[in-house]
Amino acid sequence: MAEAVGCSVATVSRVLAGDRPVGAELARRVQEAARELGYLPNQVARALRSRSTRTVGLVLPQITNPFFPELMRAVEHALHDQGRALLLADSADDPELEAERVELLIARQVDGLIVAPVDQERSVPTLAKAAARVPVVLLDRCVDSVQADAVTVDNAAGIRLLLDHLRAQGRRRLWFLGPAGEVSAGVERRAAFQEWAARHADLWRVELGDFSIDFGEHAAGKAVTAPAALRPDALVCANDLIAAGALRRLRELGVEVPGQIAVTGFDDIALATLTSPALTTVRQPNRELAAEAARMLLARIESPQASARAVRLTPALVARGSTVPVREGSPEASREGSRL
């Protein structure tokens, strides 16, 4: 290739490695020659020389939850912009499997890890050990007792947006449907609900299960069949999957939504526009979460001894037909919803 371009082998190597500046015209000629010759750099050899594999491990807790594939895609794009590749692992909400996946990725010599932890307590040993070996950024979920950078959404602010919206619709009898256990997102959303409801609700109750459609169906059935004095006029669900299950069960039972019971979710996954009625929810800023996680990881790689940082991003309310009656021909009828 050097002969074809008319320069030294060392110059070609510098262009393809991208680690030293060369003239723009020369770089263009080398890259064009590489494409024409079908040249692919030896990534293993490059990693040995640079002590960097240009790969990042991403560990997600529940790949079957549509929120996480959407977040993964955003992370992959953000890392691609840095010239890094992504290795994905699913911990299946299991702390032991999470530990195995983290060890596997570290054994593959990733430059760092981005992790959405399974649990605030049970993930601590795994994450503390990992953070002592490679740069680690916690994404979407946090673990306070581990010294690692973290980027999450402001879950409390998101719940307050939903509750203020429901209050404006005249809803005063609220049930919260969320996960049991110590997942930080669930814990923060539940705590925010309880704090708000204690001040503003005429009736409130917490039902705990998991982040699933099945739990949403079960809890909604329980709400409808509760004694009249305990029945809610709104179900505040900790994520969109729970809300989708609740909507399906309410429809099966002939309950009018939002006429008799309003329903809200959290995350704004694609499913939120496909439910009947379309779901009022909180939109998480996935692109911003992913971009900040990638920036944090790069900063940690470059400055391993810097103090850990925690960033909270602001969510947005998206009001749709599950809380606001839809008028024929209105924007709500198109299922797009309004961002408030």
C-alpha positions in Angstrom: 0.0 0.0 0.0 2.9 2.4 0.8 4.2 1.9 -2.7 0.8 2.6 -4.3 0.4 5.8 -2.3 4.0 6.9 -2.7 5.0 7.2 0.9 6.7 5.3 3.7 5.2 2.3 5.5 5.5 4.3 8.8 3.4 7.1 7.3 0.7 4.6 6.2 0.7 3.1 9.7 0.2 6.5 11.3 -2.7 7.4 9.0 -4.5 4.1 9.6 -3.9 4.2 13.3 -5.1 7.8 13.5 -2.8 8.5 16.5 -0.5 11.1 14.8 -1.4 14.1 12.6 -0.7 13.9 8.9 -1.7 16.1 5.9 -5.3 15.9 4.9 -4.5 15.1 1.2 -2.1 12.3 2.2 -4.6 10.9 4.7 -7.3 10.9 1.9 -4.9 9.0 -0.5 -4.0 6.4 2.1 -7.6 5.7 3.1 -8.7 5.5 -0.5 -5.9 3.0 -1.3 -6.9 1.0 1.7 -10.5 0.8 0.5 -9.4 -0.2 -3.0 -7.1 -2.9 -1.8 -9.6 -4.2 0.7 -7.2 -3.6 3.6 -8.5 -4.3 7.1 -6.3 -3.4 10.1 -5.3 -6.1 12.5 -7.2 -5.1 15.6 -5.4 -7.6 17.8 -2.0 -6.3 16.9 -3.3 -2.7 17.3 -4.6 -3.5 20.7 -1.3 -5.0 21.8 0.6 -1.9 20.6 -1.8 0.7 22.1 -3.0 -1.3 25.2 -6.5 -0.4 24.1 -9.0 -2.7 22.3 -11.3 0.2 21.4 -14.2 -1.8 22.8 -16.7 -1.1 25.7 -18.8 -3.6 27.5 -22.5 -2.8 28.1 -24.4 -4.9 30.7 -28.1 -4.5 30.7 -30.6 -6.1 33.2 -33.5 -7.1 31.0 -33.0 -7.1 27.3 -36.6 -8.3 26.9 -37.8 -4.9 28.2 -38.0 -2.7 25.1 -36.6 0.3 27.0 -33.2 -1.3 27.2 -32.7 -2.2 23.5 -33.6 1.4 22.7 -31.1 2.6 25.2 -28.5 0.2 23.8 -28.9 1.5 20.3 -28.3 5.0 21.6 -25.2 3.9 23.5 -23.8 2.1 20.4 -24.2 5.3 18.3 -22.5 7.4 21.0 -19.6 5.0 21.2 -19.3 4.7 17.4 -18.8 8.5 17.3 -15.7 7.9 19.6 -14.4 5.1 17.3 -15.3 2.4 19.8 -17.2 -0.9 19.4 -19.8 -2.3 21.8 -19.9 -5.7 23.4 -23.4 -6.4 24.9 -24.3 -8.7 27.8 -27.7 -9.4 29.3 -27.7 -10.1 33.1 -31.4 -11.2 33.1 -32.1 -9.4 36.4 -29.8 -11.9 38.1 -26.9 -10.6 40.3 -25.0 -13.8 39.9 -25.3 -13.7 36.1 -24.4 -10.0 36.2 -21.2 -10.9 38.0 -20.4 -13.6 35.4 -21.1 -11.2 32.5 -18.9 -8.4 34.0 -16.0 -10.9 34.5 -16.4 -12.1 31.0 -16.2 -8.6 29.5 -13.2 -7.7 31.6 -11.5 -10.9 30.5 -12.0 -9.7 26.9 -9.9 -6.6 27.7 -12.6 -4.0 27.2 -11.5 -0.5 27.8 -14.4 0.1 30.2 -17.9 -0.9 31.2 -21.3 0.7 31.1 -23.7 -1.1 33.4 -27.3 -0.7 34.3 -27.2 -2.5 37.7 -29.6 -5.3 38.7 -29.9 -4.2 42.3 -28.7 -1.3 44.6 -27.5 -3.8 47.2 -26.8 -7.1 45.5 -24.8 -5.6 42.6 -22.4 -3.8 45.0 -19.6 -6.5 45.2 -19.5 -7.0 41.4 -19.4 -3.3 40.6 -16.9 -2.4 43.3 -14.6 -5.1 42.1 -15.0 -4.1 38.5 -14.5 -0.4 39.2 -11.1 -1.2 40.8 -10.0 -2.8 37.5 -11.5 -0.8 34.6 -13.4 2.4 34.2 -17.1 1.9 35.0 -20.1 4.1 34.3 -23.5 3.3 35.8 -26.4 4.0 33.4 -30.1 4.5 34.1 -29.7 2.9 37.6 -27.3 3.9 40.3 -25.6 2.1 43.3 -24.7 4.8 45.9 -22.1 2.7 47.7 -19.9 2.2 44.7 -17.4 4.9 43.6 -18.3 5.0 39.9 -19.6 7.7 37.5 -23.3 7.5 37.0 -25.9 9.1 34.6 -29.6 8.6 35.3 -32.8 10.4 34.8 -34.5 12.4 37.6 -37.0 9.7 38.5 -38.6 11.8 41.3 -39.2 14.7 38.9 -40.8 12.4 36.3 -43.2 11.0 38.9 -44.1 14.5 40.1 -44.9 15.5 36.5 -47.3 12.6 36.2 -49.0 13.2 39.5 -49.4 16.9 39.0 -50.9 16.1 35.6 -53.4 13.6 37.2 -54.3 16.1 39.9 -55.1 18.7 37.2 -57.4 16.0 35.7 -59.2 15.7 39.1 -57.7 12.4 40.1 -57.3 12.0 43.9 -57.4 8.2 44.4 -54.1 6.8 43.3 -52.5 3.3 43.2 -48.8 3.0 42.5 -47.8 -0.2 40.7 -44.0 -0.9 40.8 -41.3 -3.4 41.3 -40.3 -5.0 44.6 -36.7 -5.1 45.5 -33.9 -2.5 45.4 -33.7 -1.4 41.8 -32.9 2.3 42.1 -35.3 3.4 39.4 -38.2 1.6 41.1 -37.2 2.7 44.6 -36.9 6.4 43.5 -40.2 6.4 41.6 -42.0 4.7 44.5 -40.6 7.1 47.1 -41.5 10.1 45.0 -45.1 8.8 44.7 -45.4 8.2 48.4 -44.1 11.6 49.3 -46.5 13.4 46.9 -49.5 11.2 47.7 -49.1 11.8 51.4 -49.7 15.5 50.8 -52.2 15.6 48.0 -54.1 12.3 47.5 -57.4 11.4 49.1 -56.5 7.7 48.9 -53.2 6.1 47.9 -51.8 2.6 47.9 -48.6 0.8 46.7 -48.7 -2.6 45.0 -45.3 -4.2 44.3 -44.3 -6.9 41.8 -41.9 -6.5 38.9 -41.4 -4.4 35.7 -43.7 -6.7 33.6 -46.9 -6.8 31.6 -48.1 -9.7 33.7 -47.8 -7.8 36.9 -49.6 -4.9 35.4 -52.5 -7.1 34.5 -52.6 -8.7 38.0 -52.5 -5.4 39.8 -55.1 -3.7 37.7 -57.5 -6.6 38.3 -56.9 -6.3 42.0 -57.6 -2.5 41.8 -60.9 -3.0 40.0 -62.1 -5.8 42.4 -61.1 -4.0 45.6 -63.8 -2.8 48.0 -65.4 0.4 46.7 -63.7 2.5 49.4 -60.3 1.4 48.2 -60.7 1.6 44.4 -58.5 4.1 42.6 -59.3 6.6 39.9 -55.7 6.4 38.6 -53.0 3.8 38.3 -49.5 5.2 38.4 -47.2 2.6 36.8 -43.4 2.5 37.3 -42.8 1.7 33.7 -44.7 1.3 30.4 -44.8 -2.5 30.5 -46.7 -2.5 33.7 -49.0 0.2 32.3 -49.6 -1.8 29.1 -50.6 -4.8 31.2 -52.9 -2.7 33.3 -54.6 -1.2 30.2 -55.2 -4.7 28.7 -56.8 -6.0 31.9 -59.0 -2.9 32.4 -60.2 -3.3 28.8 -61.0 -7.0 29.4 -63.0 -6.0 32.5 -64.9 -3.3 30.6 -63.4 -0.4 32.6 -63.4 2.9 30.7 -60.0 4.5 30.4 -59.6 7.3 31.3 -63.3 7.8 32.2 -63.3 5.5 35.2 -59.5 4.9 35.7 -56.6 6.9 34.3 -53.3 5.0 33.6 -49.8 6.4 33.4 -46.4 4.8 32.6 -42.8 5.7 32.6 -40.1 5.5 29.8 -42.0 6.3 26.6 -41.1 3.1 24.7 -42.5 2.6 21.3 -45.3 0.5 22.8 -46.7 3.5 24.5 -48.2 4.8 21.3 -49.7 1.4 20.4 -51.8 0.7 23.5 -55.5 1.4 23.5 -55.8 4.2 24.5 -52.3 5.5 23.8 -50.4 5.8 27.1 -49.6 9.0 29.0 -46.0 8.5 30.2 -42.7 10.1 31.0 -40.1 10.3 28.2 -36.6 9.4 29.2 -33.9 11.3 27.1 -32.2 8.2 25.8 -29.8 9.9 23.4 -28.7 12.3 26.1 -28.3 9.5 28.6 -26.1 7.5 26.2 -24.1 10.5 25.1 -23.3 11.5 28.6 -22.4 7.9 29.5 -20.0 7.7 26.6 -18.4 11.1 27.6 -18.1 10.0 31.2 -16.4 6.8 30.2 -13.9 8.5 27.9 -13.1 11.0 30.7 -12.6 8.2 33.2 -10.3 6.3 30.7 -8.2 9.5 30.3 -8.3 10.5 34.0 -8.6 7.3 36.1 -8.0 9.1 39.4 -10.6 11.8 39.0 -13.5 12.1 41.5 -16.6 10.1 40.5 -19.5 12.2 39.0 -23.2 11.7 39.1 -25.5 13.4 36.5 -29.3 13.5 36.6 -31.1 14.4 33.4 -34.5 15.9 33.2 -37.4 13.8 31.8 -40.6 15.1 30.0 -44.3 14.4 30.4 -46.1 13.1 27.3 -49.8 13.3 27.7 -52.0 10.9 25.7 -55.4 9.3 25.8 -55.0 7.1 28.9 -55.4 10.2 31.0 -56.9 12.9 28.7 -60.1 12.1 26.9 -59.5 12.1 23.1 -61.5 14.4 20.9 -62.2 13.3 17.3 -59.7 14.9 15.0 -57.5 16.1 17.8 -53.7 15.5 17.9 -54.4 12.9 20.6 -56.4 10.9 18.2 -53.2 10.4 16.1 -51.6 8.8 19.1 -48.6 11.1 19.0 -49.4 12.8 22.3 -48.3 16.2 23.5 -45.0 16.8 25.2 -45.4 19.1 28.2 
